[in-house]
């Protein structure tokens, strides 16, 4: 069941918009899982806005759905993509936490590069 299908402009204000869009999942997902999802969505949308090289006319797509006992979330953009594995966070505080956090908090996650870049993750509905 698709719960969220949101097109975001690739600007910094997309990050809080995406995070707050997850509020509509309140009651369907435990508060701790929802907080994890908000954090991961914030990181992934930030990556798209900062690093994908999107034109103002291109969108970042945020989708969420329930799959079995998990919340499945995807962040997709048509930017230049990147390679795995996730790098370790920059100790100097210059970033690098996005995929590291996804790897730490998600039950499962992955990257699809099919001309666009999609990072997806799954977290349990209840923690």
BASEBA-647672 format. One record per atom (N, C-alpha, C): residue number from 0; x, z, y. Coordinates in Angstrom, 1 decimal, padded with zeros to 4 digits, m for minus. Atoms other than C-alpha are relative to their C-alpha. Layout:
REM BASEBA-647672
<node nr="NUM" x="X" z="Z" y="Y"/>
...
//
This chain:
REM BASEBA-647672
<node nr="0" x="000.8" z="000.0" y="m001.2"/>
<node nr="0" x="000.0" z="000.0" y="000.0"/>
<node nr="0" x="000.9" z="000.0" y="001.2"/>
<node nr="1" x="m000.7" z="000.1" y="m001.3"/>
<node nr="1" x="001.6" z="m001.2" y="003.3"/>
<node nr="1" x="m000.6" z="000.9" y="001.0"/>
<node nr="2" x="000.4" z="m001.0" y="m000.9"/>
<node nr="2" x="001.4" z="001.6" y="005.8"/>
<node nr="2" x="000.4" z="m000.4" y="001.5"/>
<node nr="3" x="m000.6" z="000.3" y="m001.3"/>
<node nr="3" x="003.5" z="000.2" y="008.7"/>
<node nr="3" x="000.6" z="m001.4" y="000.0"/>
<node nr="4" x="m000.6" z="001.4" y="m000.2"/>
<node nr="4" x="004.4" z="m003.3" y="009.9"/>
<node nr="4" x="000.2" z="m000.2" y="001.5"/>
<node nr="5" x="m000.2" z="m000.1" y="m001.4"/>
<node nr="5" x="006.0" z="m003.1" y="013.3"/>
<node nr="5" x="001.1" z="m000.9" y="000.4"/>
<node nr="6" x="m001.0" z="000.8" y="m000.6"/>
<node nr="6" x="007.9" z="m005.7" y="015.3"/>
<node nr="6" x="000.5" z="000.6" y="001.3"/>
<node nr="7" x="m000.6" z="m000.7" y="m001.1"/>
<node nr="7" x="010.3" z="m004.2" y="017.8"/>
<node nr="7" x="001.0" z="m001.0" y="000.8"/>
<node nr="8" x="m001.0" z="000.7" y="m000.8"/>
<node nr="8" x="012.2" z="m005.8" y="020.7"/>
<node nr="8" x="001.4" z="000.6" y="m000.2"/>
<node nr="9" x="m001.4" z="m000.5" y="000.3"/>
<node nr="9" x="016.0" z="m005.5" y="020.2"/>
<node nr="9" x="000.6" z="000.7" y="001.2"/>
<node nr="10" x="m000.5" z="m000.7" y="m001.1"/>
<node nr="10" x="016.4" z="m003.0" y="023.0"/>
<node nr="10" x="000.1" z="001.5" y="m000.4"/>
<node nr="11" x="m000.2" z="m001.4" y="000.4"/>
<node nr="11" x="017.4" z="000.7" y="022.9"/>
<node nr="11" x="m001.3" z="000.8" y="m000.1"/>
<node nr="12" x="001.3" z="m000.7" y="000.1"/>
<node nr="12" x="013.8" z="001.8" y="023.5"/>
<node nr="12" x="m000.7" z="m000.2" y="m001.4"/>
<node nr="13" x="000.6" z="000.2" y="001.3"/>
<node nr="13" x="013.0" z="000.4" y="020.0"/>
<node nr="13" x="000.2" z="001.1" y="m000.9"/>
<node nr="14" x="m000.4" z="m001.1" y="000.9"/>
<node nr="14" x="014.7" z="003.4" y="018.4"/>
<node nr="14" x="m001.1" z="001.1" y="000.1"/>
<node nr="15" x="001.1" z="m001.0" y="000.0"/>
<node nr="15" x="012.2" z="006.1" y="019.6"/>
<node nr="15" x="m001.3" z="m000.6" y="m000.4"/>
<node nr="16" x="001.3" z="000.6" y="000.4"/>
<node nr="16" x="009.3" z="003.7" y="019.2"/>
<node nr="16" x="m000.1" z="m000.1" y="m001.5"/>
<node nr="17" x="000.0" z="000.1" y="001.5"/>
<node nr="17" x="010.3" z="003.1" y="015.5"/>
<node nr="17" x="m000.2" z="001.4" y="m000.6"/>
<node nr="18" x="000.1" z="m001.4" y="000.6"/>
<node nr="18" x="010.8" z="006.9" y="014.9"/>
<node nr="18" x="m001.4" z="000.5" y="000.2"/>
<node nr="19" x="001.4" z="m000.6" y="m000.3"/>
<node nr="19" x="007.4" z="007.8" y="016.5"/>
<node nr="19" x="m001.0" z="m000.8" y="m000.8"/>
<node nr="20" x="000.9" z="000.8" y="000.8"/>
<node nr="20" x="005.7" z="005.0" y="014.5"/>
<node nr="20" x="m000.2" z="000.7" y="m001.3"/>
<node nr="21" x="000.1" z="m000.7" y="001.3"/>
<node nr="21" x="006.4" z="007.1" y="011.4"/>
<node nr="21" x="m001.0" z="001.1" y="000.1"/>
<node nr="22" x="000.9" z="m001.1" y="m000.1"/>
<node nr="22" x="004.1" z="009.8" y="012.8"/>
<node nr="22" x="m001.3" z="m000.3" y="m000.7"/>
<node nr="23" x="001.3" z="000.3" y="000.7"/>
<node nr="23" x="001.1" z="007.9" y="011.2"/>
<node nr="23" x="000.1" z="000.3" y="m001.5"/>
<node nr="24" x="m000.1" z="m000.3" y="001.4"/>
<node nr="24" x="002.5" z="008.9" y="007.8"/>
<node nr="24" x="m000.2" z="001.5" y="m000.2"/>
<node nr="25" x="000.2" z="m001.4" y="000.2"/>
<node nr="25" x="001.9" z="012.6" y="008.5"/>
<node nr="25" x="m001.2" z="000.2" y="m000.9"/>
<node nr="26" x="001.0" z="m000.4" y="001.0"/>
<node nr="26" x="m000.1" z="014.1" y="005.6"/>
<node nr="26" x="000.2" z="m000.8" y="m001.2"/>
<node nr="27" x="m000.2" z="000.8" y="001.2"/>
<node nr="27" x="000.9" z="011.3" y="003.2"/>
<node nr="27" x="001.4" z="000.3" y="m000.6"/>
<node nr="28" x="m001.4" z="m000.3" y="000.4"/>
<node nr="28" x="004.6" z="012.3" y="003.1"/>
<node nr="28" x="000.3" z="001.4" y="000.5"/>
<node nr="29" x="m000.4" z="m001.3" y="m000.3"/>
<node nr="29" x="006.0" z="015.8" y="003.1"/>
<node nr="29" x="000.7" z="000.0" y="001.4"/>
<node nr="30" x="m000.7" z="m000.1" y="m001.3"/>
<node nr="30" x="007.4" z="017.0" y="006.5"/>
<node nr="30" x="001.5" z="m000.2" y="m000.2"/>
<node nr="31" x="m001.4" z="000.1" y="000.2"/>
<node nr="31" x="010.9" z="017.2" y="005.1"/>
<node nr="31" x="000.4" z="m001.5" y="m000.3"/>
<node nr="32" x="m000.2" z="001.4" y="000.3"/>
<node nr="32" x="010.7" z="013.6" y="003.7"/>
<node nr="32" x="m000.2" z="m000.8" y="001.3"/>
<node nr="33" x="000.3" z="000.7" y="m001.3"/>
<node nr="33" x="009.2" z="012.4" y="007.0"/>
<node nr="33" x="001.1" z="000.2" y="001.0"/>
<node nr="34" x="m001.1" z="m000.3" y="m000.8"/>
<node nr="34" x="012.0" z="014.0" y="008.9"/>
<node nr="34" x="001.2" z="m000.9" y="m000.4"/>
<node nr="35" x="m001.1" z="000.9" y="000.5"/>
<node nr="35" x="014.6" z="012.2" y="006.7"/>
<node nr="35" x="m000.3" z="m001.5" y="000.3"/>
<node nr="36" x="000.4" z="001.4" y="m000.3"/>
<node nr="36" x="012.7" z="008.9" y="007.1"/>
<node nr="36" x="000.2" z="m000.3" y="001.5"/>
<node nr="37" x="m000.2" z="000.2" y="m001.4"/>
<node nr="37" x="012.7" z="009.3" y="010.9"/>
<node nr="37" x="001.5" z="m000.1" y="000.4"/>
<node nr="38" x="m001.5" z="000.1" y="m000.2"/>
<node nr="38" x="016.5" z="009.9" y="010.9"/>
<node nr="38" x="000.5" z="m001.3" y="m000.4"/>
<node nr="39" x="m000.5" z="001.2" y="000.5"/>
<node nr="39" x="017.2" z="007.0" y="008.7"/>
<node nr="39" x="m000.5" z="m001.3" y="000.8"/>
<node nr="40" x="000.5" z="001.1" y="m000.8"/>
<node nr="40" x="014.9" z="004.6" y="010.6"/>
<node nr="40" x="000.7" z="000.0" y="001.4"/>
<node nr="41" x="m000.7" z="000.0" y="m001.3"/>
<node nr="41" x="016.5" z="005.7" y="013.9"/>
<node nr="41" x="001.4" z="m000.6" y="m000.2"/>
<node nr="42" x="m001.4" z="000.5" y="000.2"/>
<node nr="42" x="020.0" z="005.0" y="012.5"/>
<node nr="42" x="000.0" z="m001.6" y="m000.3"/>
<node nr="43" x="000.0" z="001.4" y="000.4"/>
<node nr="43" x="019.0" z="001.6" y="011.0"/>
<node nr="43" x="m000.4" z="m000.9" y="001.2"/>
<node nr="44" x="000.5" z="000.7" y="m001.2"/>
<node nr="44" x="017.1" z="000.4" y="014.1"/>
<node nr="44" x="001.1" z="000.0" y="001.0"/>
<node nr="45" x="m001.2" z="000.0" y="m000.9"/>
<node nr="45" x="020.1" z="001.5" y="016.2"/>
<node nr="45" x="001.0" z="m001.0" y="m000.4"/>
<node nr="46" x="m001.0" z="001.0" y="000.5"/>
<node nr="46" x="022.4" z="m000.6" y="014.0"/>
<node nr="46" x="m000.5" z="m001.4" y="000.4"/>
<node nr="47" x="000.5" z="001.4" y="m000.3"/>
<node nr="47" x="020.1" z="m003.7" y="014.5"/>
<node nr="47" x="000.2" z="m000.2" y="001.5"/>
<node nr="48" x="000.0" z="000.2" y="m001.5"/>
<node nr="48" x="019.9" z="m003.2" y="018.3"/>
<node nr="48" x="001.5" z="m000.1" y="000.4"/>
<node nr="49" x="m001.4" z="000.0" y="m000.5"/>
<node nr="49" x="023.7" z="m002.5" y="018.7"/>
<node nr="49" x="000.8" z="m001.1" y="m000.6"/>
<node nr="50" x="m001.0" z="000.8" y="000.7"/>
<node nr="50" x="025.4" z="m004.7" y="016.1"/>
<node nr="50" x="m000.5" z="m001.4" y="m000.5"/>
<node nr="51" x="000.5" z="001.3" y="000.6"/>
<node nr="51" x="023.1" z="m007.6" y="015.0"/>
<node nr="51" x="000.2" z="m001.2" y="000.9"/>
<node nr="52" x="m000.2" z="001.1" y="m000.9"/>
<node nr="52" x="023.7" z="m009.7" y="018.1"/>
<node nr="52" x="m001.3" z="m000.8" y="000.2"/>
<node nr="53" x="001.3" z="000.6" y="m000.1"/>
<node nr="53" x="020.0" z="m010.4" y="018.5"/>
<node nr="53" x="m000.3" z="m000.5" y="001.4"/>
<node nr="54" x="000.5" z="000.5" y="m001.3"/>
<node nr="54" x="018.5" z="m012.5" y="021.3"/>
<node nr="54" x="m001.2" z="000.8" y="000.4"/>
<node nr="55" x="001.2" z="m000.7" y="m000.4"/>
<node nr="55" x="015.8" z="m010.9" y="023.4"/>
<node nr="55" x="m001.3" z="m000.5" y="m000.7"/>
<node nr="56" x="001.2" z="000.6" y="000.7"/>
<node nr="56" x="013.3" z="m013.2" y="021.6"/>
<node nr="56" x="m000.1" z="000.4" y="m001.4"/>
<node nr="57" x="000.0" z="m000.4" y="001.4"/>
<node nr="57" x="014.2" z="m011.9" y="018.2"/>
<node nr="57" x="m000.4" z="001.4" y="m000.2"/>
<node nr="58" x="000.5" z="m001.3" y="000.3"/>
<node nr="58" x="012.6" z="m008.9" y="016.6"/>
<node nr="58" x="000.7" z="000.7" y="m001.0"/>
<node nr="59" x="m000.4" z="m000.9" y="001.1"/>
<node nr="59" x="013.6" z="m006.0" y="014.5"/>
<node nr="59" x="m001.3" z="000.4" y="m000.7"/>
<node nr="60" x="001.2" z="m000.2" y="000.7"/>
<node nr="60" x="011.0" z="m005.6" y="011.8"/>
<node nr="60" x="000.1" z="001.4" y="m000.8"/>
<node nr="61" x="000.0" z="m001.3" y="000.7"/>
<node nr="61" x="010.1" z="m002.1" y="010.5"/>
<node nr="61" x="m001.3" z="000.0" y="m000.9"/>
<node nr="62" x="001.1" z="000.0" y="000.9"/>
<node nr="62" x="007.9" z="m001.9" y="007.4"/>
<node nr="62" x="000.1" z="001.3" y="m000.9"/>
<node nr="63" x="000.0" z="m001.1" y="000.9"/>
<node nr="63" x="006.9" z="001.1" y="005.3"/>
<node nr="63" x="m001.2" z="m000.1" y="m000.9"/>
<node nr="64" x="001.1" z="000.0" y="001.0"/>
<node nr="64" x="004.8" z="001.4" y="002.1"/>
<node nr="64" x="000.3" z="001.1" y="m001.0"/>
<node nr="65" x="m000.2" z="m000.9" y="001.1"/>
<node nr="65" x="004.2" z="003.8" y="m000.7"/>
<node nr="65" x="000.1" z="m000.8" y="m001.3"/>
<node nr="66" x="m000.2" z="000.6" y="001.3"/>
<node nr="66" x="005.6" z="002.7" y="m004.0"/>
<node nr="66" x="000.2" z="001.1" y="m001.0"/>
<node nr="67" x="000.0" z="m001.1" y="000.9"/>
<node nr="67" x="004.8" z="005.1" y="m006.8"/>
<node nr="67" x="000.0" z="001.3" y="000.7"/>
<node nr="68" x="m000.1" z="m001.3" y="m000.7"/>
<node nr="68" x="006.0" z="008.5" y="m005.7"/>
<node nr="68" x="001.0" z="000.0" y="001.1"/>
<node nr="69" x="m001.0" z="000.1" y="m001.1"/>
<node nr="69" x="008.3" z="007.2" y="m003.0"/>
<node nr="69" x="m000.5" z="m000.7" y="001.2"/>
<node nr="70" x="000.2" z="000.8" y="m001.2"/>
<node nr="70" x="008.2" z="006.0" y="000.5"/>
<node nr="70" x="001.1" z="m001.0" y="000.1"/>
<node nr="71" x="m000.9" z="001.1" y="m000.1"/>
<node nr="71" x="009.8" z="002.6" y="000.7"/>
<node nr="71" x="000.0" z="m000.5" y="001.5"/>
<node nr="72" x="m000.1" z="000.4" y="m001.4"/>
<node nr="72" x="011.1" z="001.6" y="004.2"/>
<node nr="72" x="001.0" z="m001.1" y="000.1"/>
<node nr="73" x="m000.9" z="001.2" y="m000.2"/>
<node nr="73" x="012.7" z="m001.7" y="005.3"/>
<node nr="73" x="000.2" z="m000.2" y="001.5"/>
<node nr="74" x="m000.3" z="000.4" y="m001.4"/>
<node nr="74" x="014.4" z="m002.5" y="008.6"/>
<node nr="74" x="000.7" z="m001.4" y="m000.1"/>
<node nr="75" x="m000.4" z="001.4" y="000.2"/>
<node nr="75" x="015.0" z="m006.3" y="008.9"/>
<node nr="75" x="000.3" z="m000.6" y="001.4"/>
<node nr="76" x="m000.3" z="000.7" y="m001.2"/>
<node nr="76" x="016.7" z="m008.4" y="011.6"/>
<node nr="76" x="000.6" z="m001.3" y="m000.4"/>
<node nr="77" x="m000.6" z="001.3" y="000.2"/>
<node nr="77" x="017.9" z="m012.0" y="011.9"/>
<node nr="77" x="001.4" z="m000.1" y="000.6"/>
<node nr="78" x="m001.3" z="m000.1" y="m000.6"/>
<node nr="78" x="021.3" z="m010.9" y="013.2"/>
<node nr="78" x="001.1" z="m000.5" y="m000.9"/>
<node nr="79" x="m001.2" z="000.5" y="000.7"/>
<node nr="79" x="024.8" z="m011.6" y="012.0"/>
<node nr="79" x="000.3" z="000.7" y="m001.3"/>
<node nr="80" x="m000.2" z="m000.6" y="001.3"/>
<node nr="80" x="024.6" z="m009.2" y="009.0"/>
<node nr="80" x="001.3" z="000.8" y="000.0"/>
<node nr="81" x="m001.2" z="m000.8" y="000.2"/>
<node nr="81" x="027.4" z="m007.0" y="007.6"/>
<node nr="81" x="000.3" z="000.1" y="m001.5"/>
<node nr="82" x="m000.4" z="m000.1" y="001.4"/>
<node nr="82" x="029.2" z="m006.2" y="004.4"/>
<node nr="82" x="m000.1" z="001.5" y="m000.5"/>
<node nr="83" x="m000.1" z="m001.3" y="000.6"/>
<node nr="83" x="028.9" z="m003.2" y="002.1"/>
<node nr="83" x="001.4" z="000.2" y="m000.6"/>
<node nr="84" x="000.7" z="m001.3" y="000.1"/>
<node nr="84" x="030.0" z="m000.6" y="001.1"/>
<node nr="84" x="000.0" z="000.6" y="001.4"/>
<node nr="85" x="000.1" z="m000.6" y="m001.3"/>
<node nr="85" x="029.1" z="001.7" y="004.0"/>
<node nr="85" x="001.3" z="000.7" y="000.3"/>
<node nr="86" x="m001.3" z="m000.6" y="m000.4"/>
<node nr="86" x="032.1" z="002.9" y="005.9"/>
<node nr="86" x="m000.2" z="001.5" y="000.2"/>
<node nr="87" x="000.0" z="m001.4" y="m000.3"/>
<node nr="87" x="032.9" z="006.5" y="006.4"/>
<node nr="87" x="m000.2" z="000.2" y="001.5"/>
<node nr="88" x="000.2" z="m000.3" y="m001.4"/>
<node nr="88" x="031.7" z="008.0" y="009.7"/>
<node nr="88" x="001.3" z="000.1" y="000.8"/>
<node nr="89" x="m001.2" z="m000.1" y="m000.9"/>
<node nr="89" x="034.2" z="007.8" y="012.6"/>
<node nr="89" x="000.2" z="001.4" y="000.4"/>
<node nr="90" x="m000.2" z="m001.4" y="m000.3"/>
<node nr="90" x="035.7" z="011.2" y="013.0"/>
<node nr="90" x="000.1" z="000.3" y="001.5"/>
<node nr="91" x="m000.1" z="m000.1" y="m001.4"/>
<node nr="91" x="036.2" z="010.5" y="016.7"/>
<node nr="91" x="m001.4" z="000.0" y="000.7"/>
<node nr="92" x="001.4" z="000.0" y="m000.6"/>
<node nr="92" x="032.4" z="010.4" y="017.2"/>
<node nr="92" x="m000.4" z="m001.3" y="000.5"/>
<node nr="93" x="000.4" z="001.3" y="m000.5"/>
<node nr="93" x="032.2" z="006.7" y="017.8"/>
<node nr="93" x="m001.0" z="m000.8" y="m000.9"/>
<node nr="94" x="001.0" z="000.6" y="000.8"/>
<node nr="94" x="029.5" z="006.0" y="015.2"/>
<node nr="94" x="000.4" z="m000.1" y="m001.5"/>
<node nr="95" x="m000.3" z="000.2" y="001.4"/>
<node nr="95" x="029.4" z="004.9" y="011.6"/>
<node nr="95" x="m000.9" z="000.9" y="m000.9"/>
<node nr="96" x="000.8" z="m000.9" y="000.7"/>
<node nr="96" x="026.8" z="007.4" y="010.5"/>
<node nr="96" x="m001.2" z="m000.7" y="m000.7"/>
<node nr="97" x="001.2" z="000.6" y="000.4"/>
<node nr="97" x="023.9" z="005.0" y="009.8"/>
<node nr="97" x="m000.1" z="m000.2" y="m001.5"/>
<node nr="98" x="000.0" z="000.3" y="001.4"/>
<node nr="98" x="024.6" z="003.7" y="006.3"/>
<node nr="98" x="000.5" z="001.2" y="m000.8"/>
<node nr="99" x="m000.5" z="m001.2" y="000.6"/>
<node nr="99" x="026.5" z="006.9" y="005.4"/>
<node nr="99" x="m001.2" z="000.9" y="m000.3"/>
<node nr="100" x="001.2" z="m000.9" y="000.1"/>
<node nr="100" x="023.3" z="008.9" y="006.0"/>
<node nr="100" x="m001.0" z="m000.6" y="m001.0"/>
<node nr="101" x="000.9" z="000.6" y="001.0"/>
<node nr="101" x="021.2" z="006.4" y="004.1"/>
<node nr="101" x="000.4" z="000.3" y="m001.4"/>
<node nr="102" x="m000.6" z="m000.2" y="001.4"/>
<node nr="102" x="023.5" z="006.7" y="001.1"/>
<node nr="102" x="m000.2" z="001.5" y="m000.4"/>
<node nr="103" x="000.1" z="m001.4" y="000.3"/>
<node nr="103" x="023.3" z="010.5" y="001.3"/>
<node nr="103" x="m001.4" z="000.5" y="m000.2"/>
<node nr="104" x="001.4" z="m000.5" y="000.0"/>
<node nr="104" x="019.5" z="011.0" y="001.9"/>
<node nr="104" x="m000.9" z="m000.7" y="m000.9"/>
<node nr="105" x="000.9" z="000.8" y="000.8"/>
<node nr="105" x="017.9" z="008.2" y="000.0"/>
<node nr="105" x="000.2" z="000.1" y="m001.5"/>
<node nr="106" x="m000.1" z="000.1" y="001.5"/>
<node nr="106" x="017.0" z="008.2" y="m003.7"/>
<node nr="106" x="000.7" z="m001.3" y="m000.4"/>
<node nr="107" x="m000.5" z="001.3" y="000.2"/>
<node nr="107" x="017.7" z="004.5" y="m003.7"/>
<node nr="107" x="000.0" z="m000.7" y="001.3"/>
<node nr="108" x="m000.1" z="000.8" y="m001.2"/>
<node nr="108" x="018.7" z="002.0" y="m001.1"/>
<node nr="108" x="000.8" z="m001.3" y="m000.3"/>
<node nr="109" x="m000.7" z="001.3" y="000.2"/>
<node nr="109" x="020.1" z="m001.5" y="m000.7"/>
<node nr="109" x="000.0" z="m000.9" y="001.2"/>
<node nr="110" x="m000.2" z="001.0" y="m001.1"/>
<node nr="110" x="020.9" z="m004.5" y="001.4"/>
<node nr="110" x="m000.5" z="m001.3" y="m000.6"/>
<node nr="111" x="000.4" z="001.3" y="000.4"/>
<node nr="111" x="019.2" z="m007.9" y="001.1"/>
<node nr="111" x="000.5" z="m000.9" y="001.2"/>
<node nr="112" x="m000.4" z="001.0" y="m001.0"/>
<node nr="112" x="020.9" z="m010.8" y="002.9"/>
<node nr="112" x="m000.5" z="m001.4" y="m000.4"/>
<node nr="113" x="000.6" z="001.3" y="000.3"/>
<node nr="113" x="018.7" z="m013.9" y="002.7"/>
<node nr="113" x="m000.2" z="m000.9" y="001.2"/>
<node nr="114" x="000.1" z="000.7" y="m001.2"/>
<node nr="114" x="019.4" z="m015.5" y="006.0"/>
<node nr="114" x="m000.4" z="001.0" y="001.1"/>
<node nr="115" x="000.2" z="m001.1" y="m000.8"/>
<node nr="115" x="018.2" z="m012.3" y="007.6"/>
<node nr="115" x="000.5" z="001.2" y="m000.7"/>
<node nr="116" x="m000.6" z="m001.2" y="000.7"/>
<node nr="116" x="019.5" z="m008.8" y="006.9"/>
<node nr="116" x="m001.1" z="001.1" y="m000.1"/>
<node nr="117" x="001.0" z="m001.1" y="000.2"/>
<node nr="117" x="017.2" z="m006.1" y="005.4"/>
<node nr="117" x="000.8" z="001.1" y="m000.7"/>
<node nr="118" x="m000.4" z="m001.2" y="000.7"/>
<node nr="118" x="018.3" z="m002.6" y="004.7"/>
<node nr="118" x="m001.2" z="000.8" y="m000.4"/>
<node nr="119" x="001.2" z="m000.7" y="000.5"/>
<node nr="119" x="015.8" z="m000.7" y="002.6"/>
<node nr="119" x="000.4" z="001.3" y="m000.6"/>
<node nr="120" x="m000.3" z="m001.2" y="000.7"/>
<node nr="120" x="015.6" z="002.8" y="001.3"/>
<node nr="120" x="m001.3" z="000.6" y="m000.5"/>
<node nr="121" x="001.1" z="m000.7" y="000.6"/>
<node nr="121" x="013.3" z="005.0" y="m000.8"/>
<node nr="121" x="000.3" z="001.5" y="000.0"/>
<node nr="122" x="m000.1" z="m001.4" y="000.1"/>
<node nr="122" x="012.8" z="008.7" y="m000.4"/>
<node nr="122" x="m001.3" z="000.5" y="m000.7"/>
<node nr="123" x="001.3" z="m000.6" y="000.6"/>
<node nr="123" x="010.3" z="010.9" y="m002.4"/>
<node nr="123" x="m001.0" z="000.3" y="001.0"/>
<node nr="124" x="001.1" z="m000.4" y="m000.9"/>
<node nr="124" x="006.9" z="011.5" y="m000.9"/>
<node nr="124" x="000.1" z="001.5" y="000.3"/>
<node nr="125" x="m000.1" z="m001.5" y="m000.2"/>
<node nr="125" x="007.5" z="015.2" y="m001.4"/>
<node nr="125" x="001.4" z="000.5" y="m000.4"/>
<node nr="126" x="m001.3" z="m000.7" y="000.2"/>
<node nr="126" x="010.7" z="017.2" y="m001.1"/>
<node nr="126" x="m000.2" z="001.4" y="000.0"/>
//
